[in-house]
Amino acid sequence: MKDFVAGLDFEKFRAQAEAATTREQCPSAVDIEKNIPIYDGAGITESIAPE
């Protein structure tokens, strides 16, 4: 476990966690709220398993 923890880069993690989510990163999201992409469930289901 020590080796795992020693290999973590917390500054890199912080930068990734604090990065803004953009429409370009999540083009199929219907909205982005508090940096979290929101998807339309029906639209996702249709794209995964069309009837």
C-alpha positions in Angstrom: 0.0 0.0 0.0 2.9 2.4 0.8 4.2 2.0 -2.8 0.8 2.9 -4.2 0.4 6.0 -2.0 4.0 7.0 -2.8 3.2 6.9 -6.5 0.2 9.3 -6.3 0.5 12.8 -7.6 -1.9 14.8 -5.6 -1.2 18.1 -7.4 -2.1 16.4 -10.7 -5.2 15.0 -9.1 -6.2 18.4 -7.8 -5.7 20.0 -11.2 -7.9 17.4 -12.8 -10.6 17.6 -10.1 -10.7 21.4 -10.3 -10.7 21.6 -14.2 -13.9 23.0 -15.7 -16.1 20.6 -17.7 -16.9 21.9 -21.1 -19.4 21.2 -23.8 -16.6 20.1 -26.1 -15.7 17.3 -23.6 -19.3 16.2 -23.3 -21.1 17.0 -26.5 -24.1 14.7 -25.8 -24.8 16.2 -22.4 -28.0 18.3 -22.2 -26.5 20.5 -19.5 -23.6 20.9 -17.2 -24.4 21.7 -13.6 -21.7 22.3 -10.9 -19.1 20.9 -13.4 -21.1 17.6 -13.8 -22.5 16.7 -17.2 -26.2 15.9 -17.3 -27.5 13.4 -19.9 -31.0 12.7 -21.1 -31.5 9.1 -20.1 -33.9 8.3 -22.9 -31.4 9.6 -25.5 -28.5 7.6 -23.9 -30.7 4.4 -23.9 -31.6 4.9 -27.5 -28.0 5.3 -28.6 -26.9 2.2 -26.6 -29.8 -0.2 -27.4 -32.0 1.1 -30.2 -35.3 -0.8 -30.6 
